[in-house]
Amino acid sequence: MQFAGRNYLSSRQVCQRHGIVLRTLYRYMKREGFPKAVSREGRLFFAEDDLLAWEKKIIGEALDPKAA
């Protein structure tokens, strides 16, 4: 989905992308640094570019724990 000039993924798409269930996504959402969701028509959406930045950060920390 696209709005405000940005691409957004639904919570279901985020779960599929990361191989997690919705409950785990809600846990992720409570963590500091996880991208904030936008609510539209009662559904949650995440900006794709924010997710990419978060993924790169997490991968970097996993590869080099001292970088955290």
Stockholm file with secondary structure:
# STOCKHOLM 1.0

chainA/1-68         MQFAGRNYLSSRQVCQRHGIVLRTLYRYMKREGFPKAVSREGRLFFAEDDLLAWEKKIIGEALDPKAA
#=GR chainA/1-68 SS CEETTEEEEEHHHHHHHHTCCHHHHHHHHHSTTSCCEEEETTEEEEEHHHHHHHHHHHHHHHHCGGGC
#=GC SS_cons        CEETTEEEEEHHHHHHHHTCCHHHHHHHHHSTTSCCEEEETTEEEEEHHHHHHHHHHHHHHHHCGGGC
//
